[in-house]
Amino acid sequence: MSAEPRKRRLEVEEIGDVTVVNFVDRKILDEQNIQIIGEQLFELVDSEGKKKILLDFKNVDYLSSAALGKLITLNKKANTSGGKLVLCNIRPEIKEVFEITKLDKFFKIKDDEQVGLQAFA
């Protein structure tokens, strides 16, 4: 029995020189999925050399603290490589978690994709 290919947890699209990432899952809670999402996000910076990454959370209803850890690591990787990470379309209940943990100061968070794209200009 062959191993099942890992499902992409992200939809990646290039808009100009910005890599826009949409999450496939509505709930990012499962440890295994978070691991895969983390690997796929890190790959964008480490392997593909992406410098401008916009994470669009419009499909995401729930986000675990483990997922936040992956985002923090991704932000550090992007900054270390001279890149920039911007988050957008975060639901109020998820944004509240960013505010409580003070991560709203750590990440650049924009209201929507258009404003997020302008943050790279």
N, C-alpha and C positions, 0 to 999 in steps of 0.2 A: 504494500500500500504506500503510495507516494505521499509526501507531505503536501498539505494544501498550501497553495501560494498565499502569502500574506496579503490581505485586502488593504488597499490604500485607504487610509483614514482621512486623507486630505485631498482637496481639489486645488491644484496649483495652476495659476494663470499669470502670464506676464502682461503687465500694462505699462508700456514704455520700458523703463529700466527698473520698475518696481515688481517684485514677485508678490502677488496677492494669493493668500492661502485661505480657503474656506474649509471649515471642518465638516466632515460627512455626518458625524454622530451628533445627535441632539443632547445626549448625556455623556459627558466625559468623566466617568466615575470608575470604570473597571480598570484595575491595575495593569492587566495585559494590554488593553487598548492604549492606555496612557503611555506605556513603554513603547509601543509601536509608533504612536503619534510623536513622542519625543525623538525617536530614531529618525523618523521621516523629516521632522523639522530640523534636527541637527545636520542631517545630510544636505539640506539646502545650503547651509553655511559652510560646512566642512568639505563636502565633496564637490558641490556645484558652484561654490564661491559666490553665492548670492549676497549682495551687500544691503539691499533695501527690501525689507520684508514687511508686508502689511498683513496682519492676522485679522481676518473678518469673522466675528463671532455671531453673525446673524442667525445661524442655524442652531446655536448652542443654548440649551435651557439650563443645564447643570454642569458645574465644573468642580472637581474635587481639589483638595489642597495638594494632592500629589501632582495633579496637572499644573497647578501654579508653580510648583518646584521646577517642572520642565520648562515653563515659560521664563522663569528667572535664569536658568542655565542658558537657554537660547538667547536671551537678551545679553548676557555676558559674552557669549560666543560672538554674537553680531558686533558688539562694541569692540571686542579684542581684535576682530578682523577689519576694523575701520568701517563697519556697517551700521545700520540703524534698524530698529524694530519698532513698529507702531501697531497698536491694537485698535480695532474699531467695532462698532455695532454691538457693544456689550450690554446685555439686558440689565435693568436697574438692580435686580436682586443679586446678580453676579458682581456688578460694579460695587455694590455695597461691601462685598467681601474684600475687594481691592482696597476700598477706603478704610475698612476696619484694620486691615493688615498693613496699611500705609503703602501698599504696592501701587496705588494710584500716583504716588510721587516717584516711584521707581520706573514705571512704564509710561510711555507716551500713549495716552488714550484719547481717541477722537470719536465723534458722534457717529459718523458714517464713512463709507468707503471713499467718497469724493473728498471729504475733508482730510481723511487719512492719507490719500495720495498727495494732497497739497503739502502735507507735513514733510515730504521728502524734497520739495522744491528748494 
